[in-house]
Amino acid sequence: MKQFEANFDGLVGPTHNYAGLSFGNVASYSNAAQASNPKGAAKQGLQKAKALADLGMVQGVLAPQERPDLYTLRRIGFNGTDAEVVQKAAKQAPTLLNACCSASSMWTANAATVSPSADTRDGKVHFTPANLVDKLHRSIEPLTTGNILKATFNNDRHFKHHLHLPEHANFGDEGAANHTRLCSDYGKAGVELFVYGQSATNPNAPKPAKYPARQTLEASQAVARLHQLEDESCVFMQQNPAVIDQGVFHNDVISVGNQNVLFYHEQAFLDTEAKFAEIRRKMNAEVHFVKVSTEQVSIDDAVKSYLFNTQIITLPNGEMAIIAPTDCQENPAVFAYLNELTTLGTPIKQVKYFDVKQSMQNGGGPACLRLRVAMNEQEVAAVNQHTLMNDVLFGRLNTWVDKHYRDTLTVADLADPQLIIESRTALDELTQILKLGSVYQFQK
Ligand SMILES: NCCC[C@H](NC(=O)CCC(=O)O)C(=O)O
């Protein structure tokens, strides 16, 4: 049976904006209060997704969330009509309104952790939405994320959907951004590498001093239990707290893997050699650890260019390609490194650049924009086919964006009650295009 690794990219929502909500995420902070371009952002995302489909990859899309989130605003005491709720929040607590308007669900690497059927004891593909408790604006995503995942992977025989972990800092979970699956072949049992920022229950364990560690060891262990993974196929590895303090807020800002390749910065982890030995032993197959030294690329350049927030994909001809943001071309050290990388004799043979600047300005590169789901042919056939990218869907989604999205949006515009209507109208139509049923609160 054929095996694939599908990418499900998050559609950028109509309220995409720069509100500076993510402490520890350098781009989010430094671009706070700039005007955004929701239409441009959505189109950049669609271009990347379509290009991967055109390369012969299985490519899907995940619907965005309903924003402004009127339900959260009402839950915290703002009342009246929808327009009054938004206007009262804008006046009394603008930062709460901003949190309830973020289009952050576009970064589907944080939507969930996914374990393919080859790794799980019951032979199903398991999904656990990330609780994202570290950031208020993201902590309101998981329930709707669960609805969208169930409507996209809507077959109980093949797909098992779990509830997100308890909403407590001890279980801080950021999903696939801190999870890498290494394998010799997508359809064969692999090693699931969970990278965490800190151990919540061990006060003496190393942790960052300045910025939050968003992922805990306890959360990663809970996901591994839920997904019915064997101990012998899991590795838990700690991120280097010193790089978290330099803006590496998720592991996918400092390392990325695909099949038997782990591409990483030498400062990414703690206890690197011992953990790599454990990976080698558990893989029982050749692993290429492609190391980038500080001399080649500094942490600062890695964070600015998102060299490691690239997607490594296996093309239908078996060669690997890196999908990189154009920001990597603009950084001399990183561009020189990538030009050299394809000549080093590793499985990575080409680099393709995409302009995803609207997302980058909020700290999300190509890898943040996608959730990977390794599946066999039967599982791909069991996916909601209306969410899979092709010429027709690409055309429909572009038309839909043109019809509903604004060219420019500022934080002040979030108080505009018209945005509620625009956003709901767009999402209602989207659920019909993708045949998702009712996934949003406003549709219930
Ligand atoms: N995986 C990439 C996630 C980026 C995301 N940025 C944000 O939420 C920025 C939102 C803002 O500042 O408007 C985050 O930090 O979780």
Ligand as a Chemical Component Dictionary entry (heavy atoms), coordinates in Angstrom:
data_LIG
# 
_chem_comp.id                   LIG 
_chem_comp.type                 NON-POLYMER 
_chem_comp.pdbx_formal_charge   0 
_chem_comp.three_letter_code    LIG 
# 
loop_
_chem_comp_atom.comp_id 
_chem_comp_atom.atom_id 
_chem_comp_atom.alt_atom_id 
_chem_comp_atom.type_symbol 
_chem_comp_atom.charge 
_chem_comp_atom.model_Cartn_x 
_chem_comp_atom.model_Cartn_y 
_chem_comp_atom.model_Cartn_z 
_chem_comp_atom.pdbx_ordinal 
LIG N1 N1 N 0 4.114  28.333 15.317 1  
LIG C1 C1 C 0 4.113  29.758 15.142 2  
LIG C2 C2 C 0 3.191  30.400 16.099 3  
LIG C3 C3 C 0 3.220  31.901 16.055 4  
LIG C4 C4 C 0 2.239  32.503 17.013 5  
LIG N2 N2 N 0 2.199  33.951 16.866 6  
LIG C5 C5 C 0 1.201  34.676 17.410 7  
LIG O1 O1 O 0 0.307  34.170 18.017 8  
LIG C6 C6 C 0 1.277  36.194 17.205 9  
LIG C7 C7 C 0 -0.046 36.872 17.415 10 
LIG C8 C8 C 0 0.076  38.368 17.511 11 
LIG O2 O2 O 0 1.045  38.871 18.123 12 
LIG O3 O3 O 0 -0.795 39.077 16.975 13 
LIG C9 C9 C 0 2.589  32.133 18.449 14 
LIG O4 O4 O 0 3.437  32.823 19.050 15 
LIG O5 O5 O 0 2.068  31.130 18.948 16 
# 
loop_
_chem_comp_bond.comp_id 
_chem_comp_bond.atom_id_1 
_chem_comp_bond.atom_id_2 
_chem_comp_bond.value_order 
_chem_comp_bond.pdbx_ordinal 
LIG N1 C1 SING 1  
LIG C1 C2 SING 2  
LIG C2 C3 SING 3  
LIG C3 C4 SING 4  
LIG C4 N2 SING 5  
LIG C4 C9 SING 6  
LIG N2 C5 SING 7  
LIG C5 O1 DOUB 8  
LIG C5 C6 SING 9  
LIG C6 C7 SING 10 
LIG C7 C8 SING 11 
LIG C8 O2 DOUB 12 
LIG C8 O3 SING 13 
LIG C9 O4 DOUB 14 
LIG C9 O5 SING 15 
# 
